[in-house]
């Protein structure tokens, strides 16, 4: 039984994303994450996502199936499409580094430009 992860809209500023990553995820953070062409802010965000994912795995190794189940769990609990895309991008990096291909479709609605009269 996996621990329940409640939806959180935005991390509080006073609550830094701390914790230790372990196993394959820690190795990816050390060698793979910073090899990608992403900003420090994005890397920090991905690290927070990976910490939540590690908590969800509860000691299991990351897998394509676990990643898809976690994303589906987040979708079911009301996470928005933009947030799901961030989570998917973080997981996709881990799986590409491991030589796997993560496919999880997330449709983000287009925003129409508002006209001001």
C-alpha angles and dihedrals in degrees: 000000000000121000116259114253113202120213116261120188100202136357114252114243092234090053107074119196098255132160139094123276116215140194121000092351092056091048090050091050091051099044110013109033097059092044088069120089097249133125124256089250091055091046089052091050092048090050090056090049091050091050090055090046091051089051089050092050090055094204098325121123118258114262138171091251093050091049092051092047091050092050090048089049091053092047090051091052095055105265110157126244094253092054091047089054090055091050091046091050091052092049092043090058091053093048095045088051088053091048096253131122118228115202117186118146119221119180114208114196117237116243115225118223112253116232118220117212 
